[in-house]
Amino acid sequence: MHVNDHHRYDLLVVGSANADLVIGVERRPAPGETVLGSDLAVHPGGKGGNQAVAAARLGAVTALLARVGDDAHGRLLLESQRAAGVDTEGVLVGGAPTGVALITVDPSGDNSIVVSPGANGRLTPEDIRAARPLFEAARVVSVQLEIPLETVAEVAGVMSRDTRLVLNPSPPAPLPDHVLAACDPLVVNEHEARYILGEAAGATPGEWARALLKLGPRSVVVTLGAAGALVADGRTGDVVSVSSPRVEAVDTTGAGDAFTAALAWRLGLGEQLAEAAAFAVRVGAVAVTRQGAQESFPSAEEVSVL
């Protein structure tokens, strides 16, 4: 199924790698108050790290371009990527402590998160330019917004003509026109779609998809959780709904990252947008039936039995 054999990687993920520090609490502390929590759990996370692991676990030849600190968290993240089969040649080390998410979870499952971007905030446009061989070797490049916006803009600028860019603008921020124009597709959930469209957001996902296409991306995918996804192709103007299998959701952490990684990989294999999204929806569905982010991501075999 592999096309364009000069590509060494099915997918290059450019983005964040965080250590997620998770503590369960009965309730969140008020100002000045101390509460006792469960044992600390440390999980590898960050949208970039999540996507790379999700793609590699499905069987995609995957590389990660990210920055971590020269510290224990950075070593944990590198080890978890390598264990999943990700090529970490593009992971830069140093410049700041590894990014960390401090997460407290209450009994209802609600979480409060403080993110310290750390080294993720030091991934620069210069780092992107220096990694040009990685871009030339990749069939598809996937990027998110947990790294500086100017770095994301540089990614859109260094893309070779036969490489496809998949962008999930999360956490949402204003995107330059040339970045939007390079997206094929722009992948958004309901919250991100409403942020980008602002007052112009219509009432239905179909209206969001059409309005987003008008902003310039070549294609748009709107993820709808249990309702699946909606795909809109700028070339044809077609808007197609993709349904999700019914599953018992346990933990949605990282499911969007697994969806986007799966979608990007399948597009690189030459699948059409609706076909790739149908596969990606099933990957996300398996991921929500298990606790955690990276540890919940399925293999291709586990998706095929769903």
Secondary structure, 3 states (H helix, E strand, C coil): CCCCCCCCEEEEEECCCEEEEEEEECCCCCCCCCCCECCCEEEEECHHHHHHHHHHHHCCCEEEEEEECCCHHHHHHHHHHHHHCCECCCEEECCCCCEEEEEEECCCCCEEEEEECHHHHHCCHHHHHHCHHHHHCEEEEEEECCCCHHHHHHHHHHCCCCCEEEEECCCCCCCCHHHHHHEEEEEECHHHHHHHHHHHCCCCHHHHHHHHHCCCCCEEEEECHHHCEEEEECCCCCEEEECCCCCCCCCCCCHHHHHHHHHHHHHHCCCCHHHHHHHHHHHHHHHHCCCCCHHHCCCHHHHHCC
